[in-house]
Amino acid sequence: MTDYQSMSVSSSVQTLERPCVDRVFERMSEAVWTIDASSGKILYLNPSAERLYGRSLSQFEESGQGWFEQLDEGDRDRLRYITASLEQTDETADLVLEYRIRRWDGEFRWVSSQIWQVATERGLRLQGISTDLTEYRQIQQKKLQFEKLAANLPGVIYQYILNPDGSSAFTYMSPGARKLYELDPEQVKEDASPIWDRVHPEDLAEFQTAIGRSAQELTLWKHEWRQYTVSGQLKWLSAISQPERRSSGEIIWDGILFDITEQKQIEAERDRFFDCALDLFCIISFDGYFKRLNPAWTNLLEYGINELKSRPVLDFIHPDDLEESQTQMLSVLKGENIFGFENRFRTKSGVYRWLSWTVVSFPDEGMMYAIARDISDLKQAQLERERLIAIIDASPDIISSADLEGKITYFNCGGRKTLGLDLNEDVSVYHIEDFLTPDFVEECQNWVIPQALQQGSWQGLSKIRRRDGTLIPTSQLIIAHPETPDSDAYLSTIIRDISDVQDIEQQLRQKEEFLRTIYENQGNIVFVIDVGDDGTFRFAGWNGFAERIMGIPSEDISGKTPQEVFGDETGELFLTNYRNCIAAGKTITYEETFTHQERRVWCQVVLTPLFDGKGTIERLIGTSTDITERKEVELALQASEAKFRSLAQQEKLVNRLAQQIRQSLDPKRILETTVRELYVLLGVDRCYFLWHHPQAPESELKLAAEAKRDELPNRLDEYPRIFAGLLTTLLQAGEMVRIDDIAEIEDNALREGLQRFGYESLLLFPIETGQANVGTLACTREVSPQPWCDRDIELIRVVCDRLAIAIQQALLYQQSREAEHQAKAKTLELETTLRQLQTTQAQLIQAEKMSSLGQLVAGVAHEINNPISFVFGNLVHAKQYNQDLLDLLQLYRETYPEPTVEIEEFSAAIDLEYLIEDIPNLFNSIETGAVRIQEIVRSLRTFSRLDESDVKAIDLHESLDSTLTILGSRLRADDRRREIQVIRQYGELPAVNCYAGQLNQVFMNLIANAIDAVEARCLEHPDGEPGQIEVITRLTPQQRVQIQIRDNGTGMDAEICDRIFDPFYTTKPVGKGTGLGLSISYQIVVERHGGTLICESTPGCGSTFTVQIPYHCTLSASIKPSRA
């Protein structure tokens, strides 16, 4: 974008003649316009302005729209106000504004305009120069979008370079590095070691091998490894990048990094699920071999994993199951899934195990995923079932089943015998009422059967009638079996003869008395809780030991809730444990604590649920053991252990702090690390480090590092001067300053000064660094005063000793680095001077050679020109003489039509007719050759001007033609290639003021290089398109002469183009080039003529060299040594 702000546009325009101004404006690439200041009517638009607005001036005049109507509505009022303000300012004042316009086609464009006012006879005018910023803003927006994408990408975009010397660096790394590595991208821009040094040691060798292989083979690099971050966190990383080798030997990888820690954890969990599954998980390929198996296979079949993979699956199948297994496998190969297929698998010991298979087919992968379950036990259970039926038949109890209508469907043998039925008798002819008393039949209809159907079972006492009519007292269990897909609902019952129930009751009473004795004399608290239907818990009572301990009789707590007995807080604690027991449905053990008679009591409680006949928990029996004494001992031990653990942790932190200090040689980082760690370790409100400068005009204390609570003010500027003198006096003594409570300081000035800055407690430690300055480590409490403990003081003293050593080492290292930097800077300066001297020497030699060559060429041209002038001068007379002789011969023929024999023979011998016809052609050929020699002489004389040092106006086309003439021999075809075509596209150029000889040298270098490139391509591809060189000239809108030399040669890559103008750099073989031609050409164009020389090239397509020079500017008087 042209910087018109640097020129006074309005004044410049006023000093030029109008036609000249119009020509300038018409050729400008920026939009130039003039409007009426009051109405906004557009009075003038140059072509660029018409393109910008999308309309011509005449179209604006026809539409009647003014300049302000073309502005975006959001900017229109603002620009009206700003332009109106110009009337109140100096006439020469300019405005530079950015705003939006709306084109006729509806497109919005961003423009930047420089606007000034001009007073004319017809009124005040506004003139402006506008530049289209739309593409520039779009580019900036895309750049911001990329930076935002890189910043928000859940990974890191990077470019990594590996140099031939083995060093490496990340030339680019997106901001995600801060989260991924805890490193700033700038930290690895010059050296990648901060990242590579933290690769997990177990992954390092494979990591380096993968990079080396990618670098050697230039193949895509994909790798996963473990990486430590700066804070020591271990992460799994995954990277993918594509390498590219540069011609200079470096290898560049462009890629992206991801944190796959969570993915790895998921994979590990998946593998654990696969490996820990009790079922047999496997993956089988369609060729019939195992591909993966979980450990359950080896546990069950006794084979190793590799043994199972080495043989086809069918080899392990029982011979009797082989045919059906093959059929099922063919179904899977067709894409079908199978469920519940059973076969037998041979173990290593030769035993066969029954397996039930579920197989899912994946034809696209050529795999089947299968789960096999060992059903050997189930098969065994089926056998056991048959045995169980035999046992049931042998049972003396009555075991039977009936449908829901009461028809008998089964009686066991024992039941048949008890009821007096025959063993082979058909029982389906009986109804359950045939064996029940009338009273029990009514009970069964009303509530026994409904309860069994509702709750699943009923248990109770009843009387059964035998076939002969006798009654048997029984205990009966009725079980309801719901309807299933394979069977209807039915009832089953187990009936036992309880004729001897009295003996059993007597035994139960004895057991009850025994348990009662234990309950009352137990040395622990035993309590009973009734569980209500509504979920409430109420005490039923507790034993005598509980009455003595708690001081509450058992009858006083009966029917009361825990809250009513112990209060809301303790009672709610008890209820939580009772609910846990109900939820568990089994005995639980736990510890609880509560306050009783102002004493904290610890108990270990065992809580056991009791079920009723319906399977519902109706009571909880609890036993509580007092463990208070044991708990008090445990708590005392834990407190002691915590104390020693704290001391050990403190020592560990001190060692870690010392290690961090030793790892850095940066004084600022050392101080920041120290105060931050002490701030966290001691729990103070502020920790900071002061530098004391005794040699300063006013002895001052300056804060170097600080760590503090967030709400406290920052004091990273100079330390408060109001009490600096007082603290300096104390520190100069070299002793520690310990103030537990600022309020107790007797010195009023010191106390008031410290209190003014909010200090309540203060601790200062002086540190000798061996330098002119004295350091001080300080800790303060600013919320409330608190005495400093001796342990903390001793800790800080140890840290200060180590800190003093670290600071001395850091300062010495800093001094050595500064000396090293000075030496390197001096060396670099000498190298630059030497390079400039070498370049200047080479240029002087080259200039001298070209001057000598020019003198030689001029002398040769002069010597050739003299004889060729003789040829031209005599050729005219010779042609006339020849024509006269031919006319005379013709006259003789007409006068003497019958020549003598001698004349006829001589005429035939010399082929007179051919001589008469060919002599004109002979003279024409001689003339053509002479003209060619004259052109070559003229070209040599033109080229010989390269030794001229004066500036003169020349015709560039003549110089280009002279150069092409001199190089004509290299353009013609030879036995190795076809002719190189030269296409001239000359524009209209004015005479150019320049150093003619030096520009001839530039053209000679550029065209000769183009011929070299075309010849190289023709030799590589003899059958390709013919060689071609285009020479194009034109005058640019910026009034600069442009010469383009374009070839279809071999071309160059970007790296070579970047260095093509460097001194002594050449792409030609040894002995073919010096590397100075393009370097000198660059200096001639850029530094001698104030122009530009640009190279654009594509490998395999050719190159274009563009020269641009002003044709009327002042030229440099000397050649500078080098642009480098």
Secondary structure as UniProt FT lines:
FT   HELIX           4..6
FT   HELIX           9..15
FT   HELIX           18..27
FT   STRAND          31..36
FT   TURN            37..39
FT   STRAND          42..45
FT   HELIX           47..53
FT   HELIX           57..63
FT   HELIX           68..70
FT   HELIX           73..85
FT   HELIX           86..88
FT   TURN            91..92
FT   STRAND          94..102
FT   TURN            104..105
FT   STRAND          108..120
FT   TURN            121..122
FT   STRAND          123..132
FT   HELIX           134..152
FT   STRAND          156..162
FT   TURN            164..165
FT   STRAND          168..173
FT   TURN            175..176
FT   HELIX           177..180
FT   HELIX           185..188
FT   HELIX           193..196
FT   TURN            197..198
FT   HELIX           201..217
FT   STRAND          221..228
FT   TURN            230..231
FT   STRAND          234..245
FT   TURN            247..248
FT   STRAND          251..259
FT   HELIX           261..276
FT   STRAND          280..285
FT   TURN            286..287
FT   STRAND          289..293
FT   HELIX           296..301
FT   HELIX           305..309
FT   HELIX           313..316
FT   HELIX           319..321
FT   HELIX           322..333
FT   TURN            334..335
FT   STRAND          338..346
FT   TURN            348..349
FT   STRAND          352..362
FT   TURN            363..366
FT   STRAND          367..374
FT   HELIX           376..394
FT   STRAND          398..403
FT   TURN            404..405
FT   STRAND          407..411
FT   HELIX           413..419
FT   TURN            423..424
FT   HELIX           427..429
FT   HELIX           432..435
FT   HELIX           438..443
FT   HELIX           444..448
FT   HELIX           449..455
FT   STRAND          457..465
FT   TURN            467..468
FT   STRAND          471..481
FT   TURN            485..486
FT   STRAND          490..497
FT   TURN            499..500
FT   HELIX           501..521
FT   STRAND          525..531
FT   TURN            533..534
FT   STRAND          537..542
FT   HELIX           544..550
FT   HELIX           554..557
FT   TURN            558..559
FT   HELIX           562..566
FT   HELIX           568..584
FT   STRAND          588..596
FT   TURN            597..598
FT   STRAND          599..611
FT   TURN            613..614
FT   STRAND          617..626
FT   HELIX           628..662
FT   HELIX           667..682
FT   STRAND          686..693
FT   TURN            694..695
FT   STRAND          700..708
FT   TURN            710..711
FT   HELIX           721..723
FT   HELIX           724..732
FT   TURN            733..734
FT   STRAND          737..739
FT   HELIX           742..744
FT   HELIX           748..756
FT   TURN            757..758
FT   STRAND          761..768
FT   STRAND          774..781
FT   HELIX           790..895
FT   HELIX           901..910
FT   HELIX           912..943
FT   HELIX           944..947
FT   STRAND          952..954
FT   HELIX           956..966
FT   HELIX           968..971
FT   STRAND          981..985
FT   STRAND          992..994
FT   HELIX           996..1020
FT   TURN            1022..1023
FT   STRAND          1028..1035
FT   TURN            1037..1038
FT   STRAND          1040..1047
FT   HELIX           1054..1059
FT   TURN            1060..1061
FT   TURN            1063..1064
FT   TURN            1070..1072
FT   HELIX           1077..1083
FT   HELIX           1084..1088
FT   STRAND          1092..1098
FT   TURN            1099..1101
FT   STRAND          1102..1110
//
